[in-house]
Amino acid sequence: MATTRTSQIFYSDLRSDLAVNPANDDVLTITNEAAIEQSIKNLLQTNFYERVMKPNIGSNIKSLLFELASPHTSYNIKEAVKETIENFEPRADIIDVLVETMKIDIR
């Protein structure tokens, strides 16, 4: 079954770089999927206690980035991503979270 994409705006937000429209000096916005994607990125890049008066918003993923690559660390990152999106971004439905490790050959 084919679906058609409409140009309706359901969600909108300011761009994170606060770019300005040169024609009217308004701050540019992003809409729909891009707004949700930006929101998720902001949540995942925010540590706990970083937001004033809202210490529980965000994730602690930055603390896991330089841990030894192990199944346990991958599981903790995956769970942190899922928990953050489930708790703070109701517009998103989680299908799957994939955590990959990179092997670096140091000789």
Summary of the structure (lengths in Angstrom):
residues: 107
radius of gyration: 17.7
end to end distance: 53.2
largest distance: 55.8
contacts: 203
relative contact order: 0.12
helix: 34%
strand: 7%
